[in-house]
Amino acid sequence: MNKEILSRKGARKAVDIPNDILELLNQGKIETVNLTEWLAVDHIMLVSTIFPEIGIKENEIHLIVEKIKSQKKPSTMNTTKLIGATLYELSSEAGNLDDISNKLSTHLSDSIRCYAPYLIALNENLSITEKLSNSLELIADNHFGVREVVWMALRPEIDKNLYQAIEVLSTWTINTNENIRRFTTESTRPRGVWCKHIDQLKENPKLALSILEPLKSDTSKYVQDSVGNWLNDASKSKPEFVLNLCSKWLKESPTKETEKIIKRAKRTINKK
């Protein structure tokens, strides 16, 4: 592959994406490099090109394409979830769930990898511990799109099995991979973005202290922002919890990293 293509920064507007780049994206031959490209991928073209190569039958591809076309509110995220959920149903019936899941999660195309989390999250035969463990490579994925989809796919399962999930996620807060550490807070945000709130954490944010405490002075800005956002979410329903925790952290960990987290955590409180 041309080095210029692989090292591109990506267009800011969809209309400015070069035709050859868009064609390669829709053929699953390269990864997207920014949100503009990620949103511009034609998933009908993508699945029509790639799915025959990974063993998905023609009639199944036709079914998926028809479902994509019939969406009332199409969006990249909704389409990704639709494809992933349909693949889970089809591969479960066909008995090749593990094979299809592996082919998706290891594919060159980030858009194809984005379907994989749903084959894990929706698997009724897996416990929450197994779902989290089986998703670890996707959670650590180098691509932002895959990382965002995987926490959104697993979040409903985390909500339903909150205590078990927190127990597992707490052990990940010392992982050397910042993407994995960031997942522990991003997937459990009390309010979150574009997702259902976790009511238990809105009302009792102390439940997640075993996740938050180890990250109070994390060196990664990616993690710091997520921890700060988590606490900002919590401040909207339990401001005293956030104020007390921030005060405690300032005494225990007077570092620039902790200060950055606290500043982000208190931004809603400070507006009042």
C-alpha positions as CSV (number, residue, x, y, z in Angstrom):
1,M,0.0,0.0,0.0
2,N,1.2,3.5,-0.9
3,K,2.9,5.2,2.1
4,E,1.2,8.5,1.4
5,I,-2.2,6.8,1.7
6,L,-1.3,5.1,5.0
7,S,0.2,8.3,6.5
8,R,-2.6,10.6,5.4
9,K,-4.2,12.9,8.0
10,G,-7.7,12.6,6.5
11,A,-10.1,15.1,5.1
12,R,-12.1,17.4,7.4
13,K,-15.2,17.1,5.3
14,A,-16.7,14.1,3.7
15,V,-17.0,15.8,0.3
16,D,-13.2,16.3,0.4
17,I,-12.3,12.6,0.8
18,P,-10.5,11.5,-2.4
19,N,-12.4,9.0,-4.4
20,D,-9.5,6.5,-4.3
21,I,-9.4,6.7,-0.5
22,L,-13.2,6.2,-0.2
23,E,-13.0,3.2,-2.5
24,L,-10.3,1.6,-0.5
25,L,-12.3,2.2,2.7
26,N,-15.4,0.7,1.3
27,Q,-13.4,-2.3,0.1
28,G,-12.0,-2.8,3.6
29,K,-8.4,-2.4,2.4
30,I,-7.4,0.4,4.7
31,E,-8.4,1.9,8.1
32,T,-10.1,5.2,8.6
33,V,-7.8,7.8,10.1
34,N,-10.4,10.3,11.5
35,L,-14.1,10.6,12.4
36,T,-14.9,12.1,9.0
37,E,-13.7,9.0,7.2
38,W,-15.2,6.7,9.8
39,L,-18.7,8.3,9.2
40,A,-18.3,8.2,5.4
41,V,-17.8,4.5,5.0
42,D,-20.6,2.8,3.0
43,H,-21.4,-0.2,5.0
44,I,-23.5,-1.8,2.3
45,M,-20.5,-1.7,0.0
46,L,-18.2,-2.9,2.8
47,V,-20.2,-5.9,3.8
48,S,-21.0,-6.8,0.2
49,T,-17.2,-6.9,-0.5
50,I,-15.8,-8.4,2.7
51,F,-18.4,-10.8,4.0
52,P,-18.2,-13.3,1.1
53,E,-14.4,-13.6,1.9
54,I,-15.0,-14.5,5.6
55,G,-17.6,-17.2,4.9
56,I,-20.9,-15.4,5.2
57,K,-23.5,-16.7,2.8
58,E,-25.0,-14.7,0.0
59,N,-28.6,-14.9,1.4
60,E,-27.3,-13.7,4.8
61,I,-25.5,-10.8,3.2
62,H,-28.7,-9.9,1.3
63,L,-30.6,-10.0,4.6
64,I,-28.1,-7.7,6.3
65,V,-28.2,-5.3,3.3
66,E,-32.0,-5.1,3.4
67,K,-31.9,-4.4,7.1
68,I,-29.5,-1.6,6.6
69,K,-31.6,-0.1,3.9
70,S,-34.8,-0.3,6.0
71,Q,-33.5,1.7,9.0
72,K,-35.7,4.5,10.1
73,K,-32.8,6.5,11.6
74,P,-29.7,5.4,9.9
75,S,-26.3,6.4,11.4
76,T,-22.9,4.8,11.5
77,M,-23.3,3.7,15.1
78,N,-26.8,2.3,14.5
79,T,-25.7,0.6,11.3
80,T,-22.7,-0.9,13.1
81,K,-24.9,-2.3,15.9
82,L,-27.5,-3.6,13.4
83,I,-24.9,-5.5,11.5
84,G,-23.2,-6.9,14.6
85,A,-26.5,-8.0,16.1
86,T,-27.7,-9.6,12.9
87,L,-24.3,-11.4,12.5
88,Y,-24.7,-12.7,16.1
89,E,-28.1,-14.2,15.3
90,L,-27.0,-15.7,12.0
91,S,-23.7,-17.2,13.3
92,S,-25.3,-18.5,16.5
93,E,-27.8,-20.4,14.4
94,A,-25.1,-21.6,12.0
95,G,-22.8,-22.7,14.8
96,N,-19.9,-20.7,13.5
97,L,-20.0,-17.8,16.0
98,D,-16.4,-18.1,17.3
99,D,-15.1,-18.3,13.7
100,I,-16.9,-15.3,12.5
101,S,-16.2,-13.3,15.6
102,N,-12.4,-14.0,15.2
103,K,-12.4,-13.1,11.5
104,L,-14.2,-9.8,12.3
105,S,-12.0,-8.8,15.3
106,T,-8.7,-9.4,13.4
107,H,-9.7,-7.8,10.1
108,L,-7.6,-5.0,8.6
109,S,-10.6,-2.7,8.4
110,D,-11.5,-0.9,11.6
111,S,-15.1,-0.7,10.4
112,I,-15.2,-4.5,10.1
113,R,-13.7,-4.8,13.6
114,C,-16.4,-2.6,14.9
115,Y,-19.0,-5.3,14.3
116,A,-17.2,-7.8,16.5
117,P,-18.0,-6.4,19.9
118,Y,-21.7,-7.2,19.4
119,L,-21.0,-10.9,18.8
120,I,-19.4,-11.0,22.2
121,A,-21.7,-8.7,24.1
122,L,-24.9,-10.4,22.9
123,N,-23.7,-13.9,23.5
124,E,-26.1,-15.3,26.1
125,N,-23.8,-18.2,26.9
126,L,-21.1,-15.9,28.3
127,S,-20.9,-14.4,31.7
128,I,-20.0,-10.7,32.1
129,T,-16.5,-11.8,33.2
130,E,-16.1,-13.8,30.0
131,K,-17.6,-11.0,27.8
132,L,-15.1,-8.5,29.2
133,S,-12.2,-10.9,29.0
134,N,-13.0,-11.9,25.4
135,S,-13.2,-8.3,24.4
136,L,-9.8,-7.3,25.8
137,E,-8.1,-7.1,22.4
138,L,-10.8,-5.0,21.0
139,I,-10.7,-2.8,24.1
140,A,-7.0,-2.3,23.5
141,D,-7.4,-1.7,19.8
142,N,-5.3,1.1,18.3
143,H,-8.3,2.5,16.5
144,F,-10.5,5.1,18.2
145,G,-13.7,3.8,16.4
146,V,-13.3,0.2,17.6
147,R,-12.6,1.4,21.2
148,E,-15.8,3.5,21.2
149,V,-18.0,0.8,19.8
150,V,-16.7,-1.8,22.2
151,W,-17.6,0.1,25.3
152,M,-21.0,1.0,23.9
153,A,-21.7,-2.6,23.1
154,L,-20.7,-3.9,26.5
155,R,-22.2,-1.1,28.6
156,P,-25.7,-2.6,28.8
157,E,-24.1,-5.9,30.0
158,I,-22.0,-4.0,32.6
159,D,-25.1,-2.2,33.8
160,K,-27.0,-5.5,34.2
161,N,-24.1,-7.1,36.1
162,L,-22.6,-4.0,37.7
163,Y,-21.0,-5.5,40.8
164,Q,-19.3,-8.3,38.9
165,A,-18.2,-5.9,36.2
166,I,-16.7,-3.5,38.7
167,E,-14.8,-6.3,40.3
168,V,-13.2,-7.2,36.9
169,L,-12.6,-3.7,35.8
170,S,-10.9,-2.7,39.0
171,T,-8.1,-5.2,38.2
172,W,-7.6,-3.5,34.8
173,T,-6.8,0.0,36.3
174,I,-3.2,-1.0,36.7
175,N,-2.9,-2.4,33.1
176,T,0.1,-0.9,31.2
177,N,-2.2,-0.2,28.2
178,E,-3.9,3.2,28.5
179,N,-6.8,2.1,26.3
180,I,-7.6,-0.7,28.7
181,R,-7.4,1.7,31.7
182,R,-9.5,4.2,30.0
183,F,-12.2,1.6,29.2
184,T,-12.7,1.0,33.0
185,T,-14.1,4.5,33.5
186,E,-15.5,5.2,30.0
187,S,-17.7,2.1,30.1
188,T,-19.1,2.9,33.5
189,R,-19.7,6.6,33.3
190,P,-22.9,7.3,35.3
191,R,-24.4,9.4,32.5
192,G,-22.2,8.8,29.5
193,V,-22.7,10.0,25.9
194,W,-25.1,8.6,23.4
195,C,-26.1,5.9,25.8
196,K,-28.4,4.9,28.6
197,H,-27.5,6.1,32.1
198,I,-26.4,3.7,34.7
199,D,-28.8,4.6,37.5
200,Q,-27.0,2.7,40.2
201,L,-23.9,4.8,39.7
202,K,-25.8,8.1,39.4
203,E,-27.3,7.4,42.8
204,N,-24.4,5.7,44.5
205,P,-21.1,6.6,42.7
206,K,-19.1,5.2,45.6
207,L,-19.7,1.8,44.1
208,A,-17.0,2.6,41.5
209,L,-14.3,3.8,43.9
210,S,-12.3,0.7,43.3
211,I,-12.0,1.9,39.7
212,L,-11.5,5.6,40.3
213,E,-9.0,5.5,43.1
214,P,-6.1,3.8,41.2
215,L,-6.5,6.3,38.4
216,K,-6.5,9.5,40.4
217,S,-3.1,10.5,39.1
218,D,-2.9,8.5,35.9
219,T,-0.1,9.7,33.6
220,S,-2.2,9.4,30.4
221,K,-4.3,12.4,29.3
222,Y,-6.6,9.9,27.6
223,V,-7.3,8.3,31.0
224,Q,-7.4,11.6,32.9
225,D,-10.1,13.0,30.6
226,S,-12.2,10.0,31.1
227,V,-11.9,10.0,34.9
228,G,-12.7,13.7,35.0
229,N,-15.7,13.1,32.8
230,W,-16.9,10.2,35.0
231,L,-16.8,12.5,38.1
232,N,-18.4,15.3,36.2
233,D,-21.3,13.0,35.4
234,A,-21.5,12.0,39.0
235,S,-21.5,15.7,40.1
236,K,-24.8,16.2,38.4
237,S,-26.6,14.0,40.9
238,K,-24.2,13.7,43.8
239,P,-22.1,16.9,43.9
240,E,-21.0,16.3,47.5
241,F,-19.5,13.0,46.7
242,V,-17.4,14.6,44.0
243,L,-16.3,17.6,46.1
244,N,-15.3,15.3,49.0
245,L,-13.4,12.9,46.7
246,C,-11.6,15.8,45.0
247,S,-10.6,17.3,48.3
248,K,-9.3,13.9,49.5
249,W,-7.3,13.4,46.3
250,L,-5.7,16.8,46.5
251,K,-4.3,15.9,49.9
252,E,-3.3,12.3,49.0
253,S,-2.0,13.0,45.5
254,P,-0.9,16.7,45.0
255,T,0.2,16.1,41.4
256,K,-0.4,18.0,38.2
257,E,-2.2,14.9,36.8
258,T,-4.7,14.8,39.8
259,E,-5.2,18.6,39.4
260,K,-6.2,18.2,35.8
261,I,-8.7,15.4,36.6
262,I,-10.2,17.5,39.4
263,K,-10.5,20.6,37.2
264,R,-12.4,18.5,34.6
265,A,-14.5,16.8,37.4
266,K,-15.7,20.0,38.9
267,R,-16.5,21.9,35.7
268,T,-20.3,21.6,36.1
269,I,-20.1,22.4,39.8
270,N,-18.1,25.5,39.2
271,K,-20.7,26.8,36.7
272,K,-23.3,27.0,39.4
